[in-house]
Amino acid sequence: MKNYSKETKDEVIRLHLKEGRTIKSLTQEYHRGSGTLQYWLRELRKECQNNPYIEEVTLSLEESKRLILEIRALKKENEFLKKAAAYFAKEID
């Protein structure tokens, strides 16, 4: 089994939980298998189960991830609506 630095593990986990990066994008960027990244996340969850503070922080990070993904989707929808409004404004003129 190949060993990875704690810094690498922490960075990948942070990018996934805090910034909403997908496992797939991280496996491509860091040249790690998806199983490895999922294992790191499972290990973090196990650690968090025994520490209420870490569990609270992890839940906050997961909520942040969810909100970031929601914001991205809303921005895409907003751009589409702007384009649709411009198109229909041209049709009226």
mmCIF file as gemmi writes it, N, C-alpha and C atoms, coordinates in Angstrom:
data_model
loop_
_atom_site.group_PDB
_atom_site.id
_atom_site.type_symbol
_atom_site.label_atom_id
_atom_site.label_alt_id
_atom_site.label_comp_id
_atom_site.label_asym_id
_atom_site.label_entity_id
_atom_site.label_seq_id
_atom_site.pdbx_PDB_ins_code
_atom_site.Cartn_x
_atom_site.Cartn_y
_atom_site.Cartn_z
_atom_site.occupancy
_atom_site.B_iso_or_equiv
_atom_site.pdbx_formal_charge
_atom_site.auth_seq_id
_atom_site.auth_asym_id
_atom_site.pdbx_PDB_model_num
ATOM 1 N N . MET Axp A 1 ? 0.845 -1.179 0 1 0 ? 1 A 1
ATOM 2 C CA . MET Axp A 1 ? 0 0 0 1 0 ? 1 A 1
ATOM 3 C C . MET Axp A 1 ? 0.891 1.244 0 1 0 ? 1 A 1
ATOM 4 N N . LYS Axp A 2 ? 0.597 2.188 -0.855 1 0 ? 2 A 1
ATOM 5 C CA . LYS Axp A 2 ? 1.387 3.393 -0.979 1 0 ? 2 A 1
ATOM 6 C C . LYS Axp A 2 ? 1.006 4.384 0.113 1 0 ? 2 A 1
ATOM 7 N N . ASN Axp A 3 ? 2.012 5.027 0.702 1 0 ? 3 A 1
ATOM 8 C CA . ASN Axp A 3 ? 1.752 6.022 1.735 1 0 ? 3 A 1
ATOM 9 C C . ASN Axp A 3 ? 1.727 7.413 1.119 1 0 ? 3 A 1
ATOM 10 N N . TYR Axp A 4 ? 0.814 8.241 1.606 1 0 ? 4 A 1
ATOM 11 C CA . TYR Axp A 4 ? 0.695 9.614 1.139 1 0 ? 4 A 1
ATOM 12 C C . TYR Axp A 4 ? 0.899 10.535 2.33 1 0 ? 4 A 1
ATOM 13 N N . SER Axp A 5 ? 1.419 11.719 2.074 1 0 ? 5 A 1
ATOM 14 C CA . SER Axp A 5 ? 1.676 12.644 3.175 1 0 ? 5 A 1
ATOM 15 C C . SER Axp A 5 ? 0.366 13.117 3.797 1 0 ? 5 A 1
ATOM 16 N N . LYS Axp A 6 ? 0.448 13.451 5.073 1 0 ? 6 A 1
ATOM 17 C CA . LYS Axp A 6 ? -0.718 13.972 5.785 1 0 ? 6 A 1
ATOM 18 C C . LYS Axp A 6 ? -1.189 15.262 5.125 1 0 ? 6 A 1
ATOM 19 N N . GLU Axp A 7 ? -0.248 16.067 4.644 1 0 ? 7 A 1
ATOM 20 C CA . GLU Axp A 7 ? -0.603 17.328 3.995 1 0 ? 7 A 1
ATOM 21 C C . GLU Axp A 7 ? -1.444 17.084 2.742 1 0 ? 7 A 1
ATOM 22 N N . THR Axp A 8 ? -1.065 16.073 1.968 1 0 ? 8 A 1
ATOM 23 C CA . THR Axp A 8 ? -1.825 15.742 0.761 1 0 ? 8 A 1
ATOM 24 C C . THR Axp A 8 ? -3.228 15.283 1.128 1 0 ? 8 A 1
ATOM 25 N N . LYS Axp A 9 ? -3.311 14.392 2.102 1 0 ? 9 A 1
ATOM 26 C CA . LYS Axp A 9 ? -4.625 13.901 2.535 1 0 ? 9 A 1
ATOM 27 C C . LYS Axp A 9 ? -5.499 15.057 3.015 1 0 ? 9 A 1
ATOM 28 N N . ASP Axp A 10 ? -4.923 15.916 3.862 1 0 ? 10 A 1
ATOM 29 C CA . ASP Axp A 10 ? -5.684 17.042 4.408 1 0 ? 10 A 1
ATOM 30 C C . ASP Axp A 10 ? -6.151 17.985 3.306 1 0 ? 10 A 1
ATOM 31 N N . GLU Axp A 11 ? -5.292 18.24 2.34 1 0 ? 11 A 1
ATOM 32 C CA . GLU Axp A 11 ? -5.646 19.143 1.239 1 0 ? 11 A 1
ATOM 33 C C . GLU Axp A 11 ? -6.777 18.567 0.397 1 0 ? 11 A 1
ATOM 34 N N . VAL Axp A 12 ? -6.68 17.303 0.064 1 0 ? 12 A 1
ATOM 35 C CA . VAL Axp A 12 ? -7.721 16.66 -0.746 1 0 ? 12 A 1
ATOM 36 C C . VAL Axp A 12 ? -9.051 16.657 0.002 1 0 ? 12 A 1
ATOM 37 N N . ILE Axp A 13 ? -9.022 16.32 1.276 1 0 ? 13 A 1
ATOM 38 C CA . ILE Axp A 13 ? -10.252 16.307 2.08 1 0 ? 13 A 1
ATOM 39 C C . ILE Axp A 13 ? -10.839 17.709 2.168 1 0 ? 13 A 1
ATOM 40 N N . ARG Axp A 14 ? -9.989 18.713 2.376 1 0 ? 14 A 1
ATOM 41 C CA . ARG Axp A 14 ? -10.462 20.097 2.459 1 0 ? 14 A 1
ATOM 42 C C . ARG Axp A 14 ? -11.116 20.529 1.152 1 0 ? 14 A 1
ATOM 43 N N . LEU Axp A 15 ? -10.475 20.22 0.042 1 0 ? 15 A 1
ATOM 44 C CA . LEU Axp A 15 ? -11.033 20.595 -1.259 1 0 ? 15 A 1
ATOM 45 C C . LEU Axp A 15 ? -12.39 19.936 -1.488 1 0 ? 15 A 1
ATOM 46 N N . HIS Axp A 16 ? -12.516 18.702 -1.056 1 0 ? 16 A 1
ATOM 47 C CA . HIS Axp A 16 ? -13.78 17.987 -1.241 1 0 ? 16 A 1
ATOM 48 C C . HIS Axp A 16 ? -14.868 18.528 -0.324 1 0 ? 16 A 1
ATOM 49 N N . LEU Axp A 17 ? -14.56 18.649 0.955 1 0 ? 17 A 1
ATOM 50 C CA . LEU Axp A 17 ? -15.591 19.039 1.917 1 0 ? 17 A 1
ATOM 51 C C . LEU Axp A 17 ? -15.881 20.535 1.913 1 0 ? 17 A 1
ATOM 52 N N . LYS Axp A 18 ? -14.843 21.342 1.827 1 0 ? 18 A 1
ATOM 53 C CA . LYS Axp A 18 ? -15.048 22.788 1.968 1 0 ? 18 A 1
ATOM 54 C C . LYS Axp A 18 ? -15.353 23.472 0.644 1 0 ? 18 A 1
ATOM 55 N N . GLU Axp A 19 ? -14.695 23.039 -0.418 1 0 ? 19 A 1
ATOM 56 C CA . GLU Axp A 19 ? -14.862 23.721 -1.694 1 0 ? 19 A 1
ATOM 57 C C . GLU Axp A 19 ? -15.774 22.981 -2.66 1 0 ? 19 A 1
ATOM 58 N N . GLY Axp A 20 ? -16.252 21.818 -2.235 1 0 ? 20 A 1
ATOM 59 C CA . GLY Axp A 20 ? -17.223 21.112 -3.06 1 0 ? 20 A 1
ATOM 60 C C . GLY Axp A 20 ? -16.658 20.394 -4.272 1 0 ? 20 A 1
ATOM 61 N N . ARG Axp A 21 ? -15.359 20.17 -4.287 1 0 ? 21 A 1
ATOM 62 C CA . ARG Axp A 21 ? -14.753 19.46 -5.413 1 0 ? 21 A 1
ATOM 63 C C . ARG Axp A 21 ? -15.215 18.013 -5.42 1 0 ? 21 A 1
ATOM 64 N N . THR Axp A 22 ? -15.418 17.473 -6.596 1 0 ? 22 A 1
ATOM 65 C CA . THR Axp A 22 ? -15.862 16.086 -6.713 1 0 ? 22 A 1
ATOM 66 C C . THR Axp A 22 ? -14.681 15.134 -6.53 1 0 ? 22 A 1
ATOM 67 N N . ILE Axp A 23 ? -15.006 13.912 -6.128 1 0 ? 23 A 1
ATOM 68 C CA . ILE Axp A 23 ? -13.978 12.873 -6 1 0 ? 23 A 1
ATOM 69 C C . ILE Axp A 23 ? -13.303 12.673 -7.355 1 0 ? 23 A 1
ATOM 70 N N . LYS Axp A 24 ? -14.088 12.657 -8.422 1 0 ? 24 A 1
ATOM 71 C CA . LYS Axp A 24 ? -13.539 12.425 -9.761 1 0 ? 24 A 1
ATOM 72 C C . LYS Axp A 24 ? -12.505 13.487 -10.128 1 0 ? 24 A 1
ATOM 73 N N . SER Axp A 25 ? -12.822 14.768 -9.892 1 0 ? 25 A 1
ATOM 74 C CA . SER Axp A 25 ? -11.871 15.825 -10.253 1 0 ? 25 A 1
ATOM 75 C C . SER Axp A 25 ? -10.602 15.74 -9.408 1 0 ? 25 A 1
ATOM 76 N N . LEU Axp A 26 ? -10.762 15.357 -8.149 1 0 ? 26 A 1
ATOM 77 C CA . LEU Axp A 26 ? -9.591 15.241 -7.275 1 0 ? 26 A 1
ATOM 78 C C . LEU Axp A 26 ? -8.727 14.038 -7.637 1 0 ? 26 A 1
ATOM 79 N N . THR Axp A 27 ? -9.346 12.936 -8.052 1 0 ? 27 A 1
ATOM 80 C CA . THR Axp A 27 ? -8.548 11.771 -8.459 1 0 ? 27 A 1
ATOM 81 C C . THR Axp A 27 ? -7.715 12.109 -9.688 1 0 ? 27 A 1
ATOM 82 N N . GLN Axp A 28 ? -8.277 12.898 -10.587 1 0 ? 28 A 1
ATOM 83 C CA . GLN Axp A 28 ? -7.539 13.286 -11.79 1 0 ? 28 A 1
ATOM 84 C C . GLN Axp A 28 ? -6.41 14.256 -11.453 1 0 ? 28 A 1
ATOM 85 N N . GLU Axp A 29 ? -6.69 15.218 -10.588 1 0 ? 29 A 1
ATOM 86 C CA . GLU Axp A 29 ? -5.689 16.228 -10.252 1 0 ? 29 A 1
ATOM 87 C C . GLU Axp A 29 ? -4.542 15.657 -9.419 1 0 ? 29 A 1
ATOM 88 N N . TYR Axp A 30 ? -4.868 14.792 -8.457 1 0 ? 30 A 1
ATOM 89 C CA . TYR Axp A 30 ? -3.86 14.271 -7.538 1 0 ? 30 A 1
ATOM 90 C C . TYR Axp A 30 ? -3.364 12.876 -7.921 1 0 ? 30 A 1
ATOM 91 N N . HIS Axp A 31 ? -3.866 12.336 -9.009 1 0 ? 31 A 1
ATOM 92 C CA . HIS Axp A 31 ? -3.443 11.02 -9.501 1 0 ? 31 A 1
ATOM 93 C C . HIS Axp A 31 ? -3.57 9.942 -8.418 1 0 ? 31 A 1
ATOM 94 N N . ARG Axp A 32 ? -4.73 9.931 -7.779 1 0 ? 32 A 1
ATOM 95 C CA . ARG Axp A 32 ? -5.057 8.933 -6.766 1 0 ? 32 A 1
ATOM 96 C C . ARG Axp A 32 ? -6.312 8.21 -7.214 1 0 ? 32 A 1
ATOM 97 N N . GLY Axp A 33 ? -6.482 6.985 -6.782 1 0 ? 33 A 1
ATOM 98 C CA . GLY Axp A 33 ? -7.695 6.249 -7.098 1 0 ? 33 A 1
ATOM 99 C C . GLY Axp A 33 ? -8.863 6.767 -6.27 1 0 ? 33 A 1
ATOM 100 N N . SER Axp A 34 ? -10.061 6.636 -6.808 1 0 ? 34 A 1
ATOM 101 C CA . SER Axp A 34 ? -11.236 7.106 -6.069 1 0 ? 34 A 1
ATOM 102 C C . SER Axp A 34 ? -11.401 6.322 -4.77 1 0 ? 34 A 1
ATOM 103 N N . GLY Axp A 35 ? -11.007 5.048 -4.776 1 0 ? 35 A 1
ATOM 104 C CA . GLY Axp A 35 ? -11.08 4.243 -3.56 1 0 ? 35 A 1
ATOM 105 C C . GLY Axp A 35 ? -10.202 4.802 -2.45 1 0 ? 35 A 1
ATOM 106 N N . THR Axp A 36 ? -9.035 5.316 -2.818 1 0 ? 36 A 1
ATOM 107 C CA . THR Axp A 36 ? -8.131 5.911 -1.835 1 0 ? 36 A 1
ATOM 108 C C . THR Axp A 36 ? -8.77 7.138 -1.199 1 0 ? 36 A 1
ATOM 109 N N . LEU Axp A 37 ? -9.326 8.019 -2.029 1 0 ? 37 A 1
ATOM 110 C CA . LEU Axp A 37 ? -9.953 9.229 -1.505 1 0 ? 37 A 1
ATOM 111 C C . LEU Axp A 37 ? -11.172 8.903 -0.651 1 0 ? 37 A 1
ATOM 112 N N . GLN Axp A 38 ? -11.955 7.944 -1.074 1 0 ? 38 A 1
ATOM 113 C CA . GLN Axp A 38 ? -13.122 7.547 -0.286 1 0 ? 38 A 1
ATOM 114 C C . GLN Axp A 38 ? -12.687 6.933 1.044 1 0 ? 38 A 1
ATOM 115 N N . TYR Axp A 39 ? -11.595 6.193 1.03 1 0 ? 39 A 1
ATOM 116 C CA . TYR Axp A 39 ? -11.052 5.623 2.267 1 0 ? 39 A 1
ATOM 117 C C . TYR Axp A 39 ? -10.643 6.741 3.224 1 0 ? 39 A 1
ATOM 118 N N . TRP Axp A 40 ? -9.964 7.78 2.72 1 0 ? 40 A 1
ATOM 119 C CA . TRP Axp A 40 ? -9.567 8.902 3.56 1 0 ? 40 A 1
ATOM 120 C C . TRP Axp A 40 ? -10.787 9.567 4.191 1 0 ? 40 A 1
ATOM 121 N N . LEU Axp A 41 ? -11.842 9.726 3.411 1 0 ? 41 A 1
ATOM 122 C CA . LEU Axp A 41 ? -13.061 10.346 3.935 1 0 ? 41 A 1
ATOM 123 C C . LEU Axp A 41 ? -13.726 9.466 4.991 1 0 ? 41 A 1
ATOM 124 N N . ARG Axp A 42 ? -13.744 8.157 4.758 1 0 ? 42 A 1
ATOM 125 C CA . ARG Axp A 42 ? -14.312 7.231 5.756 1 0 ? 42 A 1
ATOM 126 C C . ARG Axp A 42 ? -13.532 7.298 7.064 1 0 ? 42 A 1
ATOM 127 N N . GLU Axp A 43 ? -12.209 7.346 6.958 1 0 ? 43 A 1
ATOM 128 C CA . GLU Axp A 43 ? -11.368 7.429 8.15 1 0 ? 43 A 1
ATOM 129 C C . GLU Axp A 43 ? -11.643 8.723 8.916 1 0 ? 43 A 1
ATOM 130 N N . LEU Axp A 44 ? -11.815 9.812 8.199 1 0 ? 44 A 1
ATOM 131 C CA . LEU Axp A 44 ? -12.129 11.086 8.847 1 0 ? 44 A 1
ATOM 132 C C . LEU Axp A 44 ? -13.467 11 9.575 1 0 ? 44 A 1
ATOM 133 N N . ARG Axp A 45 ? -14.448 10.383 8.939 1 0 ? 45 A 1
ATOM 134 C CA . ARG Axp A 45 ? -15.761 10.233 9.581 1 0 ? 45 A 1
ATOM 135 C C . ARG Axp A 45 ? -15.657 9.408 10.867 1 0 ? 45 A 1
ATOM 136 N N . LYS Axp A 46 ? -14.839 8.355 10.834 1 0 ? 46 A 1
ATOM 137 C CA . LYS Axp A 46 ? -14.65 7.529 12.035 1 0 ? 46 A 1
ATOM 138 C C . LYS Axp A 46 ? -14.041 8.358 13.165 1 0 ? 46 A 1
ATOM 139 N N . GLU Axp A 47 ? -13.038 9.172 12.826 1 0 ? 47 A 1
ATOM 140 C CA . GLU Axp A 47 ? -12.414 10.033 13.826 1 0 ? 47 A 1
ATOM 141 C C . GLU Axp A 47 ? -13.433 11.009 14.408 1 0 ? 47 A 1
ATOM 142 N N . CYS Axp A 48 ? -14.288 11.52 13.555 1 0 ? 48 A 1
ATOM 143 C CA . CYS Axp A 48 ? -15.269 12.527 13.973 1 0 ? 48 A 1
ATOM 144 C C . CYS Axp A 48 ? -16.339 11.95 14.881 1 0 ? 48 A 1
ATOM 145 N N . GLN Axp A 49 ? -16.637 10.688 14.74 1 0 ? 49 A 1
ATOM 146 C CA . GLN Axp A 49 ? -17.676 10.077 15.566 1 0 ? 49 A 1
ATOM 147 C C . GLN Axp A 49 ? -17.313 10.104 17.044 1 0 ? 49 A 1
ATOM 148 N N . ASN Axp A 50 ? -16.038 10.126 17.341 1 0 ? 50 A 1
ATOM 149 C CA . ASN Axp A 50 ? -15.595 10.098 18.735 1 0 ? 50 A 1
ATOM 150 C C . ASN Axp A 50 ? -15.245 11.476 19.279 1 0 ? 50 A 1
ATOM 151 N N . ASN Axp A 51 ? -15.355 12.506 18.463 1 0 ? 51 A 1
ATOM 152 C CA . ASN Axp A 51 ? -14.989 13.848 18.89 1 0 ? 51 A 1
ATOM 153 C C . ASN Axp A 51 ? -16.101 14.819 18.509 1 0 ? 51 A 1
ATOM 154 N N . PRO Axp A 52 ? -16.881 15.292 19.495 1 0 ? 52 A 1
ATOM 155 C CA . PRO Axp A 52 ? -18.016 16.169 19.183 1 0 ? 52 A 1
ATOM 156 C C . PRO Axp A 52 ? -17.609 17.453 18.458 1 0 ? 52 A 1
ATOM 157 N N . TYR Axp A 53 ? -16.458 18.029 18.807 1 0 ? 53 A 1
ATOM 158 C CA . TYR Axp A 53 ? -16.029 19.258 18.147 1 0 ? 53 A 1
ATOM 159 C C . TYR Axp A 53 ? -15.742 19.005 16.674 1 0 ? 53 A 1
ATOM 160 N N . ILE Axp A 54 ? -15.002 17.951 16.379 1 0 ? 54 A 1
ATOM 161 C CA . ILE Axp A 54 ? -14.676 17.63 14.991 1 0 ? 54 A 1
ATOM 162 C C . ILE Axp A 54 ? -15.941 17.307 14.216 1 0 ? 54 A 1
ATOM 163 N N . GLU Axp A 55 ? -16.859 16.608 14.859 1 0 ? 55 A 1
ATOM 164 C CA . GLU Axp A 55 ? -18.121 16.283 14.19 1 0 ? 55 A 1
ATOM 165 C C . GLU Axp A 55 ? -18.864 17.561 13.81 1 0 ? 55 A 1
ATOM 166 N N . GLU Axp A 56 ? -18.879 18.542 14.715 1 0 ? 56 A 1
ATOM 167 C CA . GLU Axp A 56 ? -19.548 19.819 14.441 1 0 ? 56 A 1
ATOM 168 C C . GLU Axp A 56 ? -18.875 20.539 13.272 1 0 ? 56 A 1
ATOM 169 N N . VAL Axp A 57 ? -17.555 20.557 13.268 1 0 ? 57 A 1
ATOM 170 C CA . VAL Axp A 57 ? -16.813 21.203 12.185 1 0 ? 57 A 1
ATOM 171 C C . VAL Axp A 57 ? -17.073 20.485 10.863 1 0 ? 57 A 1
ATOM 172 N N . THR Axp A 58 ? -17.079 19.167 10.892 1 0 ? 58 A 1
ATOM 173 C CA . THR Axp A 58 ? -17.326 18.389 9.678 1 0 ? 58 A 1
ATOM 174 C C . THR Axp A 58 ? -18.713 18.668 9.13 1 0 ? 58 A 1
ATOM 175 N N . LEU Axp A 59 ? -19.696 18.738 10.009 1 0 ? 59 A 1
ATOM 176 C CA . LEU Axp A 59 ? -21.052 19.059 9.558 1 0 ? 59 A 1
ATOM 177 C C . LEU Axp A 59 ? -21.096 20.45 8.94 1 0 ? 59 A 1
ATOM 178 N N . SER Axp A 60 ? -20.366 21.396 9.518 1 0 ? 60 A 1
ATOM 179 C CA . SER Axp A 60 ? -20.304 22.744 8.952 1 0 ? 60 A 1
ATOM 180 C C . SER Axp A 60 ? -19.661 22.719 7.569 1 0 ? 60 A 1
ATOM 181 N N . LEU Axp A 61 ? -18.606 21.929 7.423 1 0 ? 61 A 1
ATOM 182 C CA . LEU Axp A 61 ? -17.941 21.821 6.126 1 0 ? 61 A 1
ATOM 183 C C . LEU Axp A 61 ? -18.858 21.185 5.09 1 0 ? 61 A 1
ATOM 184 N N . GLU Axp A 62 ? -19.592 20.163 5.497 1 0 ? 62 A 1
ATOM 185 C CA . GLU Axp A 62 ? -20.516 19.518 4.564 1 0 ? 62 A 1
ATOM 186 C C . GLU Axp A 62 ? -21.633 20.473 4.16 1 0 ? 62 A 1
ATOM 187 N N . GLU Axp A 63 ? -22.105 21.28 5.106 1 0 ? 63 A 1
ATOM 188 C CA . GLU Axp A 63 ? -23.13 22.278 4.791 1 0 ? 63 A 1
ATOM 189 C C . GLU Axp A 63 ? -22.556 23.328 3.841 1 0 ? 63 A 1
ATOM 190 N N . SER Axp A 64 ? -21.31 23.73 4.075 1 0 ? 64 A 1
ATOM 191 C CA . SER Axp A 64 ? -20.65 24.68 3.174 1 0 ? 64 A 1
ATOM 192 C C . SER Axp A 64 ? -20.552 24.103 1.769 1 0 ? 64 A 1
ATOM 193 N N . LYS Axp A 65 ? -20.19 22.839 1.687 1 0 ? 65 A 1
ATOM 194 C CA . LYS Axp A 65 ? -20.086 22.174 0.384 1 0 ? 65 A 1
ATOM 195 C C . LYS Axp A 65 ? -21.433 22.192 -0.326 1 0 ? 65 A 1
ATOM 196 N N . ARG Axp A 66 ? -22.496 21.852 0.408 1 0 ? 66 A 1
ATOM 197 C CA . ARG Axp A 66 ? -23.831 21.836 -0.177 1 0 ? 66 A 1
ATOM 198 C C . ARG Axp A 66 ? -24.214 23.233 -0.676 1 0 ? 66 A 1
ATOM 199 N N . LEU Axp A 67 ? -23.908 24.254 0.121 1 0 ? 67 A 1
ATOM 200 C CA . LEU Axp A 67 ? -24.253 25.621 -0.263 1 0 ? 67 A 1
ATOM 201 C C . LEU Axp A 67 ? -23.446 26.089 -1.475 1 0 ? 67 A 1
ATOM 202 N N . ILE Axp A 68 ? -22.185 25.709 -1.537 1 0 ? 68 A 1
ATOM 203 C CA . ILE Axp A 68 ? -21.359 26.074 -2.69 1 0 ? 68 A 1
ATOM 204 C C . ILE Axp A 68 ? -21.93 25.462 -3.962 1 0 ? 68 A 1
ATOM 205 N N . LEU Axp A 69 ? -22.316 24.201 -3.897 1 0 ? 69 A 1
ATOM 206 C CA . LEU Axp A 69 ? -22.907 23.546 -5.065 1 0 ? 69 A 1
ATOM 207 C C . LEU Axp A 69 ? -24.223 24.207 -5.453 1 0 ? 69 A 1
ATOM 208 N N . GLU Axp A 70 ? -25.004 24.598 -4.46 1 0 ? 70 A 1
ATOM 209 C CA . GLU Axp A 70 ? -26.275 25.272 -4.733 1 0 ? 70 A 1
ATOM 210 C C . GLU Axp A 70 ? -26.034 26.634 -5.383 1 0 ? 70 A 1
ATOM 211 N N . ILE Axp A 71 ? -25.039 27.364 -4.904 1 0 ? 71 A 1
ATOM 212 C CA . ILE Axp A 71 ? -24.706 28.67 -5.483 1 0 ? 71 A 1
ATOM 213 C C . ILE Axp A 71 ? -24.269 28.51 -6.931 1 0 ? 71 A 1
ATOM 214 N N . ARG Axp A 72 ? -23.445 27.508 -7.209 1 0 ? 72 A 1
ATOM 215 C CA . ARG Axp A 72 ? -23.011 27.265 -8.594 1 0 ? 72 A 1
ATOM 216 C C . ARG Axp A 72 ? -24.208 27.014 -9.505 1 0 ? 72 A 1
ATOM 217 N N . ALA Axp A 73 ? -25.135 26.192 -9.041 1 0 ? 73 A 1
ATOM 218 C CA . ALA Axp A 73 ? -26.32 25.881 -9.844 1 0 ? 73 A 1
ATOM 219 C C . ALA Axp A 73 ? -27.163 27.128 -10.059 1 0 ? 73 A 1
ATOM 220 N N . LEU Axp A 74 ? -27.313 27.939 -9.031 1 0 ? 74 A 1
ATOM 221 C CA . LEU Axp A 74 ? -28.109 29.159 -9.157 1 0 ? 74 A 1
ATOM 222 C C . LEU Axp A 74 ? -27.448 30.169 -10.09 1 0 ? 74 A 1
ATOM 223 N N . LYS Axp A 75 ? -26.124 30.252 -10.066 1 0 ? 75 A 1
ATOM 224 C CA . LYS Axp A 75 ? -25.419 31.151 -10.983 1 0 ? 75 A 1
ATOM 225 C C . LYS Axp A 75 ? -25.638 30.722 -12.433 1 0 ? 75 A 1
ATOM 226 N N . LYS Axp A 76 ? -25.579 29.413 -12.685 1 0 ? 76 A 1
ATOM 227 C CA . LYS Axp A 76 ? -25.834 28.913 -14.04 1 0 ? 76 A 1
ATOM 228 C C . LYS Axp A 76 ? -27.252 29.24 -14.471 1 0 ? 76 A 1
ATOM 229 N N . GLU Axp A 77 ? -28.194 29.028 -13.573 1 0 ? 77 A 1
ATOM 230 C CA . GLU Axp A 77 ? -29.592 29.324 -13.882 1 0 ? 77 A 1
ATOM 231 C C . GLU Axp A 77 ? -29.781 30.816 -14.139 1 0 ? 77 A 1
ATOM 232 N N . ASN Axp A 78 ? -29.125 31.652 -13.347 1 0 ? 78 A 1
ATOM 233 C CA . ASN Axp A 78 ? -29.219 33.095 -13.514 1 0 ? 78 A 1
ATOM 234 C C . ASN Axp A 78 ? -28.676 33.525 -14.876 1 0 ? 78 A 1
ATOM 235 N N . GLU Axp A 79 ? -27.543 32.965 -15.287 1 0 ? 79 A 1
ATOM 236 C CA . GLU Axp A 79 ? -26.973 33.281 -16.599 1 0 ? 79 A 1
ATOM 237 C C . GLU Axp A 79 ? -27.933 32.889 -17.716 1 0 ? 79 A 1
ATOM 238 N N . PHE Axp A 80 ? -28.539 31.721 -17.592 1 0 ? 80 A 1
ATOM 239 C CA . PHE Axp A 80 ? -29.503 31.271 -18.592 1 0 ? 80 A 1
ATOM 240 C C . PHE Axp A 80 ? -30.681 32.232 -18.669 1 0 ? 80 A 1
ATOM 241 N N . LEU Axp A 81 ? -31.188 32.637 -17.518 1 0 ? 81 A 1
ATOM 242 C CA . LEU Axp A 81 ? -32.34 33.541 -17.495 1 0 ? 81 A 1
ATOM 243 C C . LEU Axp A 81 ? -31.993 34.908 -18.081 1 0 ? 81 A 1
ATOM 244 N N . LYS Axp A 82 ? -30.781 35.389 -17.851 1 0 ? 82 A 1
ATOM 245 C CA . LYS Axp A 82 ? -30.35 36.656 -18.449 1 0 ? 82 A 1
ATOM 246 C C . LYS Axp A 82 ? -30.341 36.548 -19.971 1 0 ? 82 A 1
ATOM 247 N N . LYS Axp A 83 ? -29.815 35.44 -20.478 1 0 ? 83 A 1
ATOM 248 C CA . LYS Axp A 83 ? -29.77 35.238 -21.927 1 0 ? 83 A 1
ATOM 249 C C . LYS Axp A 83 ? -31.171 35.11 -22.502 1 0 ? 83 A 1
ATOM 250 N N . ALA Axp A 84 ? -32.039 34.404 -21.802 1 0 ? 84 A 1
ATOM 251 C CA . ALA Axp A 84 ? -33.418 34.245 -22.267 1 0 ? 84 A 1
ATOM 252 C C . ALA Axp A 84 ? -34.131 35.586 -22.276 1 0 ? 84 A 1
ATOM 253 N N . ALA Axp A 85 ? -33.922 36.398 -21.247 1 0 ? 85 A 1
ATOM 254 C CA . ALA Axp A 85 ? -34.557 37.716 -21.184 1 0 ? 85 A 1
ATOM 255 C C . ALA Axp A 85 ? -34.069 38.595 -22.329 1 0 ? 85 A 1
ATOM 256 N N . ALA Axp A 86 ? -32.773 38.555 -22.619 1 0 ? 86 A 1
ATOM 257 C CA . ALA Axp A 86 ? -32.229 39.349 -23.724 1 0 ? 86 A 1
ATOM 258 C C . ALA Axp A 86 ? -32.806 38.883 -25.054 1 0 ? 86 A 1
ATOM 259 N N . TYR Axp A 87 ? -32.935 37.586 -25.23 1 0 ? 87 A 1
ATOM 260 C CA . TYR Axp A 87 ? -33.5 37.035 -26.463 1 0 ? 87 A 1
ATOM 261 C C . TYR Axp A 87 ? -34.941 37.501 -26.653 1 0 ? 87 A 1
ATOM 262 N N . PHE Axp A 88 ? -35.745 37.382 -25.61 1 0 ? 88 A 1
ATOM 263 C CA . PHE Axp A 88 ? -37.149 37.764 -25.724 1 0 ? 88 A 1
ATOM 264 C C . PHE Axp A 88 ? -37.316 39.271 -25.847 1 0 ? 88 A 1
ATOM 265 N N . ALA Axp A 89 ? -36.39 40.04 -25.277 1 0 ? 89 A 1
ATOM 266 C CA . ALA Axp A 89 ? -36.444 41.497 -25.436 1 0 ? 89 A 1
ATOM 267 C C . ALA Axp A 89 ? -36.217 41.867 -26.896 1 0 ? 89 A 1
ATOM 268 N N . LYS Axp A 90 ? -35.332 41.149 -27.583 1 0 ? 90 A 1
ATOM 269 C CA . LYS Axp A 90 ? -35.098 41.389 -29.015 1 0 ? 90 A 1
ATOM 270 C C . LYS Axp A 90 ? -36.337 41.044 -29.826 1 0 ? 90 A 1
ATOM 271 N N . GLU Axp A 91 ? -37.018 39.982 -29.445 1 0 ? 91 A 1
ATOM 272 C CA . GLU Axp A 91 ? -38.224 39.549 -30.158 1 0 ? 91 A 1
ATOM 273 C C . GLU Axp A 91 ? -39.332 40.59 -30.064 1 0 ? 91 A 1
ATOM 274 N N . ILE Axp A 92 ? -39.422 41.279 -28.941 1 0 ? 92 A 1
ATOM 275 C CA . ILE Axp A 92 ? -40.471 42.278 -28.741 1 0 ? 92 A 1
ATOM 276 C C . ILE Axp A 92 ? -40.218 43.501 -29.606 1 0 ? 92 A 1
ATOM 277 N N . ASP Axp A 93 ? -38.95 43.88 -29.759 1 0 ? 93 A 1
ATOM 278 C CA . ASP Axp A 93 ? -38.608 45.07 -30.56 1 0 ? 93 A 1
ATOM 279 C C . ASP Axp A 93 ? -38.827 44.812 -31.983 1 0 ? 93 A 1
